[in-house]
Amino acid sequence: MNWIMPSSVMLVLAWLLLAFPAKAELSDAQACPDSLNFTFKRLGEDRNENLCETYKGKLILVVNTASKCAFTPQYDGLEKLHRSYKDRGFVVLGFPSNDFAGQEPGTEKQILNFCRLTYSVEFPMFEKVHAAKAMADPFYHSLAKMAGEYPGWNFHKYLIAPDGRLIGSFKSHIKPEDSRINQLIKEHLPHG
């Protein structure tokens, strides 16, 4: 038996396909934001971590850190932020950098021990990177492009929204406890 589909049914089916794309097309919309499509080695570990796979959908504060800097006590404030909001979809990501006056000369093990023993840091820390404009890691180049500024010193902070947009860039002297940072965090927490 030959059955011919009426043109009105074909039109409805065509409309449905346009109105409700297939799952494969939906997954493209859910793809990794360019701002997080980077992989780094965790500090003191042999495993690599893709930022998108691990932190997509979270509110992220990215900080270039150093152990021998006048701003190093900001580790306390960063850890306090991390502990206060980690259950609500927020994370601090630390990236040691020796770019500014050689203030992060240590090995990965030394940096990790310093962070844990001196400041009880539990937020994720990654391998040393270049954050300064001259040799910036592609991740920092991407952040600087979105923000319109590269870190000028240690402890520059970039705040990335859960959808991957950059929503804040804070120079080194702005402490983690600053009301501007805290207000943006509260406004953009993915888990209220």
TORFI-548565 format. One record per residue (C-alpha): residue number from 1; residue in one letter; x, y, z. Coordinates in steps of 0.25 Angstrom, whole numbers, plus 5000, padded with zeros to 4 digits. Example, Ala and Ser with C-alpha at 12.3 -4.5 7.8 and 13.67 -1.06 7.14 Angstrom:
! TORFI-548565
resi|resn|u|v|w
1|A|5049|4982|5031
2|S|5055|4996|5029
//
This chain:
! TORFI-548565
resi|resn|u|v|w
1|M|5000|5000|5000
2|N|5006|5013|4996
3|W|5003|5025|5005
4|I|5005|5039|5002
5|M|5007|5049|5013
6|P|4997|5061|5011
7|S|5005|5074|5009
8|S|4998|5080|5022
9|V|5005|5069|5030
10|M|5018|5072|5024
11|L|5017|5087|5027
12|V|5014|5084|5041
13|L|5026|5074|5042
14|A|5035|5084|5036
15|W|5030|5095|5046
16|L|5032|5085|5057
17|L|5047|5082|5053
18|L|5050|5097|5052
19|A|5043|5101|5065
20|F|5049|5089|5073
21|P|5063|5086|5068
22|A|5069|5072|5070
23|K|5077|5069|5082
24|A|5090|5069|5075
25|E|5087|5084|5072
26|L|5083|5087|5086
27|S|5097|5081|5091
28|D|5104|5091|5082
29|A|5097|5102|5090
30|Q|5101|5096|5103
31|A|5116|5095|5098
32|C|5127|5100|5106
33|P|5128|5116|5107
34|D|5141|5120|5100
35|S|5145|5127|5114
36|L|5146|5113|5120
37|N|5152|5105|5109
38|F|5165|5103|5115
39|T|5173|5091|5122
40|F|5183|5093|5133
41|K|5190|5083|5143
42|R|5186|5084|5157
43|L|5197|5089|5166
44|G|5205|5078|5172
45|E|5197|5067|5164
46|D|5199|5059|5151
47|R|5185|5061|5147
48|N|5180|5071|5137
49|E|5167|5078|5138
50|N|5158|5084|5128
51|L|5152|5097|5133
52|C|5140|5095|5125
53|E|5137|5081|5129
54|T|5140|5084|5144
55|Y|5134|5098|5146
56|K|5124|5101|5135
57|G|5112|5107|5141
58|K|5119|5112|5154
59|L|5122|5126|5157
60|I|5137|5127|5157
61|L|5147|5137|5163
62|V|5161|5135|5156
63|V|5173|5140|5163
64|N|5188|5141|5159
65|T|5195|5138|5172
66|A|5209|5139|5178
67|S|5215|5135|5192
68|K|5225|5147|5194
69|C|5216|5159|5191
70|A|5210|5170|5199
71|F|5196|5165|5195
72|T|5199|5150|5199
73|P|5190|5152|5211
74|Q|5179|5153|5202
75|Y|5179|5137|5202
76|D|5171|5138|5215
77|G|5160|5146|5208
78|L|5160|5138|5196
79|E|5159|5125|5204
80|K|5148|5132|5213
81|L|5140|5135|5200
82|H|5142|5121|5195
83|R|5137|5114|5208
84|S|5125|5124|5209
85|Y|5119|5122|5195
86|K|5125|5108|5190
87|D|5112|5101|5193
88|R|5104|5111|5185
89|G|5112|5109|5172
90|F|5124|5118|5174
91|V|5139|5115|5173
92|V|5152|5122|5174
93|L|5163|5117|5164
94|G|5177|5121|5168
95|F|5188|5122|5157
96|P|5202|5125|5163
97|S|5210|5134|5154
98|N|5225|5138|5156
99|D|5223|5150|5146
100|F|5223|5161|5155
101|A|5236|5164|5162
102|G|5239|5149|5163
103|Q|5230|5148|5175
104|E|5226|5133|5173
105|P|5240|5126|5171
106|G|5236|5113|5178
107|T|5234|5099|5172
108|E|5219|5094|5171
109|K|5221|5086|5184
110|Q|5227|5099|5191
111|I|5215|5107|5186
112|L|5205|5097|5190
113|N|5211|5095|5204
114|F|5212|5110|5206
115|C|5197|5112|5202
116|R|5192|5100|5211
117|L|5201|5102|5223
118|T|5201|5117|5224
119|Y|5187|5121|5219
120|S|5179|5108|5220
121|V|5176|5109|5205
122|E|5166|5099|5200
123|F|5161|5105|5187
124|P|5167|5099|5174
125|M|5181|5104|5171
126|F|5187|5101|5157
127|E|5201|5101|5151
128|K|5209|5113|5150
129|V|5205|5122|5138
130|H|5209|5135|5131
131|A|5199|5146|5134
132|A|5206|5158|5130
133|K|5203|5163|5116
134|A|5217|5161|5110
135|M|5216|5145|5111
136|A|5202|5143|5116
137|D|5196|5129|5116
138|P|5185|5128|5106
139|F|5175|5127|5117
140|Y|5180|5140|5123
141|H|5180|5146|5109
142|S|5166|5143|5107
143|L|5162|5149|5121
144|A|5170|5161|5118
145|K|5163|5163|5104
146|M|5149|5162|5111
147|A|5153|5171|5122
148|G|5161|5181|5114
149|E|5172|5179|5124
150|Y|5184|5170|5127
151|P|5188|5168|5142
152|G|5197|5179|5146
153|W|5202|5171|5158
154|N|5199|5159|5167
155|F|5185|5156|5172
156|H|5178|5163|5160
157|K|5164|5157|5161
158|Y|5154|5153|5149
159|L|5140|5149|5152
160|I|5133|5140|5142
161|A|5118|5138|5142
162|P|5112|5124|5141
163|D|5110|5126|5126
164|G|5124|5129|5123
165|R|5123|5144|5122
166|L|5133|5153|5129
167|I|5126|5161|5139
168|G|5137|5168|5147
169|S|5152|5171|5147
170|F|5158|5176|5160
171|K|5172|5181|5162
172|S|5182|5175|5172
173|H|5179|5186|5183
174|I|5164|5182|5183
175|K|5163|5172|5194
176|P|5154|5160|5193
177|E|5145|5166|5204
178|D|5142|5178|5196
179|S|5127|5181|5195
180|R|5128|5182|5180
181|I|5133|5168|5179
182|N|5123|5162|5189
183|Q|5111|5169|5183
184|L|5115|5163|5169
185|I|5116|5150|5175
186|K|5103|5150|5182
187|E|5096|5155|5170
188|H|5101|5144|5161
189|L|5102|5132|5170
190|P|5095|5120|5162
191|H|5089|5114|5174
192|G|5083|5126|5181
//
